[in-house]
């Protein structure tokens, strides 16, 4: 008999099936269910005939589906009394708040989450997930959640897990998409890569080139000094960037959006301020 907590995994796509394998490998009695039959083969877990049967097998139910309506549909007939639903599916923050009420009305507790690695990274060093919801529920099952990666509990508001998750995805996607654009402009990703790697490392350092730290201070204070590099000049430069992409026969959607953001900030009177003044256009669209 295993001394590890029993866990149920609902949803056996690439993410859910990896979670199930990770729990099995860690010695957790694991029950699984998927809306499409046959996905449990080879996982080493116990397949349940129905979602209700899967929920009944464990106090902790980890959910990895396409969105939260999938949970509403899948668990419509399940007895959620006393169950802790840990939903790692993607959706809007407000949908997560609605789901928390939905679970509570059925006797369950919802812990929302956003796992910050692709399937191969689950349970590996560096893996982590944002969680939100009742701290007591997270703490009671922390050891089980840590099998998947480091637990980052960001607050009791159920929407917070998705806010952090989507905030990080925005940085991840926009940074890499910008790399695709820049590599296409230069014509060689391999030749550009070392310069990009150095710049990204410089951004996060604590020294004079540590712009992430510098800009964070400015964002928090609301002061955007522009004496050394004002926003107006950067707005002009952003138009040159669009021209470069256009002249090269490349798509200019993302550079164009950046230039439009600069132009709006300049027109709004922030031309003499620094780069961080762009945040005012984000906060007041």
N, C-alpha and C positions, 0 to 999 in steps of 0.2 A: 504494500500500500504506500502510495506517495504521500509525503508530508506537505507537499506543495498545494497551494490553493487551486481548486478546480476552476476552470475558465471556459466560457463558451465564446466562439468566434462566429459572428453572423456576417456573411459576405465573403466569398472565396475567389475574388479577383486576384490580380498579381499581389496587391498589398495584403489582403486578408489571408490568402493562402500562405504567404510568407510569415505572417503573424502566427498562424496556427502551427506551422512547422517549428517556429522559434519556441513557442510554448511547449510543444511536445518534447523538443530537444532539451529544454530546461527542466523537464520532469513534472510539468503541470498536467493533471488529467484534463484533457481538452476535448470538448464536444463542438462540432461544427455543423453549420447549415447554410445552404445557398439556395437562392430562388431557382437557379437552373441546376437540375440534378447532375451528379457525376463529377462535380468539382472536388469532392473529398478524397478521391482515389489517390493513394500514395502519400497522404499527409501524415499518416500514423495516428490520426485523431478518430474519435468516435462520431460517425455521421448520425445526425438526428433526422427522423422522417419529416418532422414539421418544425417550424420556427418556435411554436409553443413548447414542443418537447425539448428543443435546444435551450431555451430560456430556463426551463424547469431544472435543467441539469446543473446549473452553477449560479452562485450569487453574483459573480462578475460576468457581465456579458459585453464583450468587445465587438463593436460594430464597425465594419468597413464596407460601405456601400456608396453608390454614386452620389446620393444626396440624402437629406433628411426625410422627404416624402417616402423614400424607399423604406425607411425604418417604420414610419407610420403604417404603411401598407403591410410590411412583413410581420410586424408584431401586433397587429390589430386584435388578434384573438389570443395573444399570450397573456398569462398571469404575471404581471410585473411587480406584484406585492413583495417588498423586501429586496428587490433586485437593484443592482447598481449597473446602469447602462453607461458604458464608456464608448461614446460615439466619436470615431476618428474620421467621419465622412466630411466632405466639403459642402458648405452652403453659406448663406448670408448670416451675419451676426444676429439679425433680428429673428431669422428662422430658428436659430439655436435657442433663443429665449422662449419662443413659442413652444419648442420641443421640450424644454425643461418643465413648463407648466403641464404639457401633455403627459409626460412621464409621472409627475407628482400626482396628477388626478387619478392615475392608475396604480398608485401605491409604490412607484419606483423612484429612484434617484438618478438623475442624469448628470454625468460628468462629460463635458464636451472636450474635444481635443483636436489638435492639428499636429500630425507627425511630420517632422522636418527632414526626412530622408526618403529617397526612393526605396522600393522594395528590397534591393540587395543590401541596403544599409541598416535594415531593421535588426536591432539587437547587437549591432557592431559598435566598436569604440567611436565616440563622437555622435552617435544617434541620440536624438532627443525629441520631445514633443511638448507642445504647450497644452496645458489643461486648465479648465475653469469649472467652477461649480463648488459645492460644499467642501470645505477643507477637510472635514472629518471623513468624508467618503474617499477623498484622494489619499489621505494619510493611512486610512484603514487598509487600503489595498495597494499601497505604494510599492511594496516588494514585487507584486504581480505586474504592475505597470512598468517597473524598471527593467523587466525582462526585455521589453521592446526598446528601451533607451532611457536616457535621463529624464526625470520628471521635472517640468517647469510649471509650477502652479501659479498662474498669473492673476488670480482673483476669483471672487465668488460669482460675479456676473457671468452667466453662461456664454454671452456673446464675446467675451474677451479672448477666448482661445482662438476663435476665427479671426478676430481683429489682428492679433499677433501673427497668426499663420499667414493671412493674406498680405500683411505688411511685409513680411519676409519674402514671400513669393514675388511681390511686386519688385523688390530690390533684385532678387535672383533673376527673374525673367528680363527685366529692363536692362540690367547690366550685360547679360549674355546676348540679348538681341542687339544691343549697341555694338558688342564685339563682332557679331555677324556683319553688321553694316560696315564697320571700320575695316574688317578683314577684306570685305568685298571692294571697298574703295582702294585699299593698298594693292590688292591683287594676290596677297599671300598671307594666309593666317599664320603660317609657321614663322615668317619673318617678323610679323607684328607681335606675336605672342610674348616674347621676353619683355618688350616695352610695356605691354599691358600688365603683365605680372608684376613688374617693378612699380608701376603706378598704383595698382591696387594695394600693394604692400605699403607704399608710402602713405596712402590715404589713411591707413589705420595706425600708423606709428604715433608715438607721443612727442616727437620732435617738431621742428618748425614746419615740416611738410605734412604734419598730421591733420589734414583738413577735416576729417570726420569729427575729431575732438573740437577743433576750432569752430566748425559750423554748428555743432551741437550746442556749444555755449551761446552762439548767436541766436539760434532758434529758441532756446530757453529764455534768453533775455529780451528778445524782440528788437535788438539793436544790430544793424547790418552795416558796419563801416565799409566805405567804398573808396577811400582815398587812394589806395594802391592799385585797384582794379575795379572800376565802377561798372555797374550793370549796363549802362548805355553802350559802352564799348563792347561788352560781351554780346549785347543784342545785335550790334553791327556784325560782329564775328560769326554769330549764328546764321545770319543770312548768307555769309560767304560759304559756310559749311553746306547749306542747302544747294548753293550754286555748284559746289564741287561734286556733289552726288548727281545732280542733274546733268552736268557736263559729261560725267562718266557714264551716263545712260543707265544709272541705277535708280531703284525706288528711293524716294526721299520722304516717305511718310513720317518716319520717326524723327529725322532731323528737322522736318518741317514743323512737327508738333513742338519740338524744343524751341525753334525759332519763334513760333507763335506765342509761346509762354513768355519768352524774353520780351517780345514786342508789347504784349499786354502790360507787363510790369513796367516797362519804360514809359508807355503811354499813361500809366496810372500815377506817374510821378516818382518812381523809384530809381530813375536813371543814375542819380548820384550815389546811390547806395550800393552795397556789395551783393555778391551772388546769392547769399541766403535770403535776400528780399523776395526772391521768387516764391518763397513759401506763402507770402501774402496772396498770391494769385491762386494757390491751392486752397487756402483757408477761406478765401472770399471769391469764389468763381464768378 
